[in-house]
Amino acid sequence: MTKAELIDKISSGVKLSKADAAKALDSTLNSIKGALKKGQKVALVGFGTFSVVKRKARKGRNPQTGAVISIPAAKVPKFKAGKTFKEAIK
């Protein structure tokens, strides 16, 4: 499903215009991104939890040359599906 298809589903599901549904979706996504950027967790009961984890620096290999490369440490987003969400898609 694309973002446009999701906006269509939202607008038809709650009787909003597509423009209003797009604004609502963008606002929701921006709020989640903002919280993660601050290092906060976002828990949506029945859906799941978004968080940020620190990945350590490590060594890797260039698959073309086999040369050892250094992969720097990074903060990466993580999503853990909630129990209700997992059960709904079984």
N, C-alpha and C positions, 0 to 999 in steps of 0.2 A: 504494500500500500504506500502510495506517495503522500507527500504533505498535502497536495491539492485534493486527493481522494479523502484524506482524513478530514479536511476542512468541509468537504461536501457532506460527509457523515455527521459531523458536528452540527452543521447548519440545518440539516433535515431532522436530526434527532431532537433538537431543542428549539426549533422554529426561529432561528436567527438568520439574518442575511449572511451571505458568504463573507462579506467584508467584516462583519462583526465577529463571525466565527474565526476568521483568520487573525484578527486582533486578539481574541481571547487565547488562541493557541500560541501565538507569538509571545504574549505576555506571560503565559504559563512557562514556556520554554526558557524565556529570559530570566524569570524568577528562579528556576532550577539552576541555570548556569551561574547566576549571581551568587546563590547560596554556596554552590560547589567551589566557586572561585575564592570565597571567604573561608573555605575549609569546613563548612557545615554539611551535615547530612540532610537529605530530604526524604522523609518517609511518607509514602502514600499508602495508608492502611488498605489492605486488600489488593494492592497492586505490586508494590515493591519499594526498595530503598536505593537511592542514589547516594554515592559517597566518592571521596577522592582517596586514592591510595598512593603511597610513595613506592616507586620501583627503584631498586638499587642499581648502581652502575654495574655493568657486566661486560664480559668479552663475548664477541660473536665472530662469525666467519662470513666473508664475502663469498656467496655461492658461486660466483663466476671464476674467481681467482684462488679461493681457498685461504686468502690472507686473513690474519687475525685483525679484527677491528675492535675499537673501544666504543661501547654504547653507553652514553651518559645516563645518569640518574634522571628520573622524571616523575612528575605527578600525573596520574592517569585517572579518568573517571571509571567508576565501577557501578554496576547495577546488579542487585540481588532481588530476584523475583520473590514475591510474597506467596504464602501458602495458598491463599484463595486463587491467585492468578495462575499458579502452577496447576492446581486442580481443574481450573476452567479450561485449560488447553489440552488436558489429557484425552 
